[in-house]
Amino acid sequence: MQRKTLLKTLAAGAVLALAPTLASAQAYPTRPIKIIVPAPPGGAIDLIARVVGDKLTTSMGQPVIVDNRPGASNNLGTDVLAKSPADGYTIGIVGGSHNINKFLFRNLGWDPEKSFEPIVYTHVVPLVFAIYPQIPAKTLPELVAWMKAHPDQAKVATSGRGSAQEMAAEMFRMAAGIDMLLVPYKGSSAAHPDLLGGRTALYIDTISAIGPQVKGGNVRAVAVSTLKRTAALPDVPTADEQGLKGYDANTNGGFLAPAGTPKAIVDKLNAEINAALKLPDVRSKLEAAGIEVQGGTPQDYAALIKSDLAKWAKVVKAANIQPD
């Protein structure tokens, strides 16, 4: 009897200890929610935060405010998110650099897995192999052959250290066995003029950034970087289809909360964001910007982060990229 009494007492104590958390989660939200975007306005994750945030304002009955915190290769805003209270009132959205920066910076102050609770995987932005149109290559194998025959002209633009574009180029270098020169720029807008002028031969850029140049005939798309073709450029085959088996590089991401955020709150946010992502007007706005809408459980997003970390660790090691 004493053992049963002890167990009942312990169980009752556990329920009482959890009661404030459960009550808080059930009432959530009771005040405005902030979405930290570790990038400037205008990019993919900023657009997703604003479009989804508008829907959450209606569905959750509280204002949802976007707070842009760019800087330090997206590390500044991510650091702010990691150190915010774990109460569901500060969440964030991250892009591809979230799973790359761990290998490029020695003292981040946060860990891409341990410092956050995944909420939902929101998006993939495919990358496009865009080449200077006077290069006599219509396919990826033809481009590889041309670059091997013209090593002095095999210059590939990137969006700077640690960018998805740089990692995609390093993957391409290793998969195709090409001796090429990576030329870093401060983003797509800075890289495009040299590609259009033939000063670089190739730029593996996001479809949202390079798509208008492809459709305008200013550059030629010879491949997309994802394992499946993209609806935005359905006639452009994947790198995998063209012989680079298993090649899969993109910029992806989703919503995160600080580590320790109650599961009930994470689950509520997951349900609300998934519902927003299914709305036709949300999907049309994001897809028009070259963003492929995802969704799923927090566990789905956690698994993706783990998989991406393993992939980028291999690329960084093979490319001998040293952390700062």
Secondary structure, DSSP 8 states (H G I E B T S, - for coil): -HHHHHHHHHHHHHHHHHHHHHHHHHH--SS-EEEEESS-TTSHHHHHHHHHHHHHHHHHSS-EEEEE---TTTHHHHHHHHTS-SSSSEEEEE-GGGGTGGGT-S--SS-TTTTEEEEEEEEEEEEEEEE-TTSS-SSHHHHHHHHHH-GGG-EEEESSTT-HHHHHHHHHHHHHT---EEEE-SSHHHHHHHHHTTSSSEEEEEHHHHHHHHHTTSSEEEEESSSS--TTSTTS-BTTTTT-TT---EEEEEEEEETT--HHHHHHHHHHHHHHHTSHHHHHHHHHTT-EE----HHHHHHHHHHHHHHHHHHHHHTT----
